Amino acid sequence: MQTLSVREMRNQLGKLDELLDQEQEIIVTRHNIPLARILPVRGKKKRPDHKALRNSLPFQDMASEVLQRMDRDER
C-alpha cells in the first residue's frame, strides 16, 4: 500500500497503472487525512463450460420427460 498526497497523485497520474501493479492499493491524502483508496478492478469471473457442468452432474436413470409426466400426474 502506498500513500500519496493529492499533488503527488496529479504528478504521477500517467504512471497510475504501474503503481497499482506494484502496490495493489493506493491511499490518496489531503493534509495527511485519507481521502480516497484506489484499487485495481478485478477481472471477470471465468464462466464454466456447459459440457463440463453436464459431465459433473450425476447420471439420471429416468429420462426427464418421464419425471415431468410423473410429477404432473401426481398433482
C-alpha positions as CSV (number, residue, x, y, z in Angstrom):
1,M,0.0,0.0,0.0
2,Q,1.3,3.4,-0.9
3,T,0.2,6.8,0.3
4,L,0.2,9.8,-2.0
5,S,-0.9,13.3,-1.5
6,V,-3.3,14.9,-4.0
7,R,-0.4,16.8,-5.5
8,E,1.8,13.7,-5.8
9,M,-1.2,11.9,-7.3
10,R,-1.6,14.5,-10.0
11,N,2.1,14.4,-10.9
12,Q,2.1,10.5,-11.1
13,L,-1.3,10.1,-12.9
14,G,0.5,8.9,-16.0
15,K,2.1,6.1,-14.1
16,L,-1.1,5.1,-12.2
17,D,-1.3,1.6,-13.8
18,E,2.3,0.9,-12.9
19,L,1.8,2.0,-9.3
20,L,-1.3,-0.2,-9.0
21,D,0.6,-3.2,-10.4
22,Q,3.3,-2.8,-7.8
23,E,1.3,-1.7,-4.8
24,Q,-2.2,-3.2,-5.4
25,E,-3.6,-0.3,-3.3
26,I,-3.1,3.5,-3.2
27,I,-4.3,5.8,-0.5
28,V,-4.8,9.5,-1.6
29,T,-4.5,12.0,1.2
30,R,-5.2,15.7,1.6
31,H,-3.4,17.4,4.5
32,N,-2.4,13.9,5.8
33,I,-6.1,12.9,6.0
34,P,-7.1,9.9,3.9
35,L,-9.4,11.0,1.1
36,A,-9.7,8.0,-1.2
37,R,-8.5,4.5,-1.8
38,I,-7.7,3.3,-5.3
39,L,-7.8,-0.4,-6.0
40,P,-7.3,-2.3,-9.3
41,V,-10.5,-3.6,-10.9
42,R,-10.9,-7.4,-10.6
43,G,-11.2,-9.4,-13.8
44,K,-14.3,-11.1,-14.8
45,K,-15.0,-14.5,-13.4
46,K,-14.4,-17.3,-15.7
47,R,-17.7,-18.9,-16.8
48,P,-17.7,-22.7,-16.6
49,D,-18.0,-24.8,-19.7
50,H,-21.5,-26.2,-20.2
51,K,-20.2,-29.6,-21.2
52,A,-18.1,-29.7,-18.0
53,L,-21.2,-28.9,-16.0
54,R,-23.2,-31.6,-17.6
55,N,-20.5,-34.1,-17.0
56,S,-20.2,-33.2,-13.4
57,L,-24.0,-34.0,-12.8
58,P,-24.9,-37.5,-11.7
59,F,-26.4,-39.7,-14.4
60,Q,-30.2,-39.9,-14.3
61,D,-31.8,-43.4,-14.6
62,M,-35.0,-42.0,-16.0
63,A,-35.5,-39.5,-18.8
64,S,-36.5,-36.0,-17.8
65,E,-39.8,-36.2,-19.7
66,V,-40.8,-39.3,-17.7
67,L,-40.0,-37.5,-14.4
68,Q,-42.1,-34.4,-15.6
69,R,-45.0,-36.7,-16.5
70,M,-44.9,-38.4,-13.1
71,D,-44.8,-35.0,-11.4
72,R,-47.8,-33.7,-13.4
73,D,-49.8,-36.9,-12.8
74,E,-49.3,-36.6,-9.0
75,R,-51.0,-33.1,-9.0
